[in-house]
Amino acid sequence: MLLAFRPSSRRRTFAPSWNLAPDQSADRVRPRTAAAVSTWAAASGRRRRWPWVLGVLGIIAIAGSTLMRKAREANEARYAAAVRDSTRRADSLSKIALARTDSSGQLIGGMVDTVRRADSLRRDSIANANKTLSNAVVSAVRRYASALQSGNKDAAKAVFPSATDRDLNAWDTARGQYNLRFSVASPSRVRLSENNLIADVDFILQVEYIDRTTRGVYSTSRLPRHAQLSKQGQRWQIEKLNER
């Protein structure tokens, strides 16, 4: 006779074979286990994120370096272009300035030459006029000395109207013993005034006493004189003749 086996409706419950303290239950172990799992998961997540962060930072650094390098190259290119443009402008301005200087120099040089020639001609004309006047003044003094040498008192008076008889007769005694030779030596520079109508000159009236027998010079007198002359028409005449 077969016996029927009827499984029991009661299920066995197998509890984990953890060694628990008498006052410890499974409900108190589960939270501590969940916290450990969460901590491990968080740490694992952080380890997985760091390579991505480093990669992104590397890409940013490379991109920034590239941009900075391109910006620096662009600045250098602009600076080089500016230098070239500045050099070209400087060359152009230099050529223009040189051309202006040459043209201005030629113009100014021609004007300066013209002015110099005119000024030189004016100075030469004044110098020639003064020389002519000076020669005429000294020539009048020499005519007076020549009249004294010859004893021609009228000729002496014509040159020196205010000459006194004493002045003219002073040489008569010497002329009776010697032949007299008068000359005008070392005339100074003629000083003109009053619009070139008055002239002053210093000179040496040199008188040589010549022996009539030997024809030799017996003695020589050098008499310093100052003469003031005035211009009368085209001729000069002595107004004053003084010792100095």
URUR-V625550 format. One record per residue. PHI is phi in radians with two decimals (* if undefined). OMEGA is omega in radians with two decimals (999 if undefined). D_CENTER is the distance of its C-alpha to the mean C-alpha in whole Angstrom. Layout:
BEGIN
((PHI:OMEGA:D_CENTER) (PHI:OMEGA:D_CENTER))
END
This chain:
BEGIN
((*:-3.12:147) (-1.42:3.12:143) (-1.76:3.13:141) (-1.37:-3.13:138) (-1.75:3.14:135) (-1.94:3.12:133) (-1.13:-3.12:130) (-1.34:3.12:129) (-1.30:3.14:127) (-1.57:3.11:126) (-1.61:3.07:122) (-1.50:3.11:121) (-1.90:-3.10:118) (-1.73:3.09:116) (-1.51:3.11:114) (-1.04:-3.05:111) (-1.53:3.06:112) (-1.45:3.09:110) (-1.40:-3.09:111) (-1.87:3.07:110) (-1.21:-3.10:111) (-1.04:-3.10:114) (-1.72:-3.08:111) (-1.95:-3.12:109) (-2.14:-3.14:109) (-1.18:-3.13:107) (-1.17:3.13:105) (-1.45:3.12:104) (-1.42:-3.03:102) (-1.09:3.13:101) (-1.11:-3.13:98) (-1.18:3.11:97) (-1.18:3.12:97) (-1.14:3.11:95) (-1.13:3.13:92) (-1.14:3.13:92) (-1.11:-3.14:92) (-1.14:3.12:89) (-1.11:3.12:87) (-1.11:3.14:87) (-1.15:3.13:86) (-1.13:3.13:83) (-1.09:3.13:82) (-1.14:3.11:83) (-1.12:3.13:81) (-1.14:3.12:78) (-1.10:3.13:78) (-1.32:-3.11:78) (-1.34:-3.05:75) (-0.98:3.10:72) (-1.04:3.11:72) (-1.17:3.13:71) (-1.10:3.12:69) (-1.09:3.12:67) (-1.09:3.13:67) (-1.10:3.11:65) (-1.05:3.11:63) (-1.10:3.12:62) (-1.08:3.13:62) (-1.10:3.14:59) (-1.10:3.14:57) (-1.13:-3.14:57) (-1.11:3.12:56) (-1.10:3.11:53) (-1.08:3.12:52) (-1.12:3.13:52) (-1.11:3.13:50) (-1.12:3.13:48) (-1.11:3.13:47) (-1.15:3.11:47) (-1.12:3.11:45) (-1.12:3.11:42) (-1.11:3.11:42) (-1.13:3.10:42) (-1.10:3.12:39) (-1.11:3.11:37) (-1.14:3.11:38) (-1.12:3.13:36) (-1.12:3.12:33) (-1.10:3.11:33) (-1.13:3.12:34) (-1.12:3.11:31) (-1.10:3.13:29) (-1.09:3.12:30) (-1.10:3.14:29) (-1.10:3.11:26) (-1.11:3.13:25) (-1.12:3.11:27) (-1.10:3.13:25) (-1.10:3.10:22) (-1.10:-3.14:23) (-1.11:3.13:24) (-1.11:3.12:21) (-1.11:3.12:19) (-1.14:3.12:21) (-1.11:3.14:21) (-1.09:3.13:17) (-1.14:3.12:18) (-1.12:3.11:21) (-1.13:3.14:19) (-1.10:3.13:16) (-1.09:-3.13:19) (-1.14:3.12:21) (-1.14:3.13:18) (-1.09:3.11:17) (-1.12:3.14:21) (-1.14:-3.12:22) (-1.14:3.12:19) (-1.05:3.10:19) (-1.12:3.11:23) (-1.14:-3.14:22) (-1.11:3.11:20) (-1.07:3.13:23) (-1.10:3.14:26) (-1.13:3.14:24) (-1.10:3.12:23) (-1.09:3.13:27) (-1.11:3.13:28) (-1.14:3.11:27) (-1.11:3.11:28) (-1.11:3.13:31) (-1.15:3.12:31) (-1.12:3.11:30) (-1.10:3.14:33) (-1.13:3.11:36) (-1.13:-3.14:35) (-1.08:3.13:35) (-1.14:3.12:38) (-1.13:3.12:40) (-1.12:3.11:39) (-1.11:3.11:41) (-1.10:3.11:44) (-1.13:-3.14:44) (-1.10:3.11:44) (-1.08:3.12:47) (-1.17:3.13:49) (-1.14:-3.12:49) (-1.13:3.12:50) (-1.10:3.10:52) (-1.13:3.11:54) (-1.12:3.14:54) (-1.19:3.09:55) (-1.13:3.10:58) (-1.15:3.11:59) (-1.10:3.12:60) (-1.16:3.10:61) (-1.15:3.08:64) (-1.13:-3.12:64) (-1.13:-3.12:65) (-1.43:-3.10:68) (1.34:3.13:69) (-1.47:-3.07:69) (-1.23:3.10:68) (-1.15:3.10:68) (-1.15:3.08:65) (-1.12:3.12:64) (-1.16:3.13:64) (-1.14:3.13:63) (-1.54:-3.08:60) (-2.21:-3.03:60) (-1.04:-3.09:62) (-1.55:3.11:62) (-1.15:-3.14:63) (-1.55:3.08:67) (-1.09:3.12:70) (-1.06:3.13:69) (-1.08:-3.06:66) (-1.39:-3.11:67) (-1.47:-3.07:71) (-1.11:-3.09:69) (-1.72:-3.08:69) (-1.15:-3.12:73) (-1.11:3.14:74) (-1.13:-3.12:72) (-1.19:3.08:72) (-1.21:-3.10:76) (-1.83:-3.04:75) (-2.29:2.89:72) (-1.48:-3.07:70) (-1.77:3.09:67) (-2.17:-3.13:64) (-1.74:3.05:61) (-2.65:3.10:57) (-1.81:-3.09:54) (-2.00:3.03:52) (0.88:3.07:48) (-1.18:3.14:47) (-1.40:3.07:44) (-1.18:-3.12:41) (-1.27:3.13:43) (-1.81:-3.10:41) (-1.71:3.12:42) (-2.66:3.13:42) (0.90:3.11:44) (1.01:3.09:42) (1.10:3.09:43) (-1.79:3.12:47) (-2.13:-3.14:47) (-2.34:3.06:46) (-2.13:-3.13:46) (-2.60:3.04:47) (-1.85:3.13:48) (-2.77:3.06:50) (-1.90:3.03:53) (-1.51:-3.07:56) (-1.69:-3.11:58) (-2.11:3.10:61) (-1.83:3.08:63) (-1.68:-3.05:67) (-1.87:3.11:69) (-1.18:-3.08:72) (-1.29:-3.13:75) (-1.48:-3.07:77) (-1.50:-3.07:75) (1.13:3.11:72) (-1.71:3.14:69) (-1.34:3.14:67) (-1.37:3.11:69) (-2.76:3.14:66) (-2.34:3.06:62) (-1.97:3.10:61) (-2.03:-3.02:57) (-1.94:3.11:57) (-1.18:-3.12:54) (-2.35:3.01:53) (-2.17:-3.12:51) (-2.11:3.01:52) (-2.05:-3.05:51) (-2.17:3.06:51) (-2.23:-3.12:51) (-1.59:3.12:51) (-2.09:-3.06:54) (1.20:3.13:54) (-1.77:-3.08:53) (-2.10:3.06:54) (-1.87:3.06:53) (-2.31:-3.11:55) (-1.39:3.08:55) (-1.75:-3.12:56) (-2.43:3.06:56) (-2.44:-3.02:56) (-2.21:2.98:56) (-1.30:3.09:56) (-2.44:999:53))
END
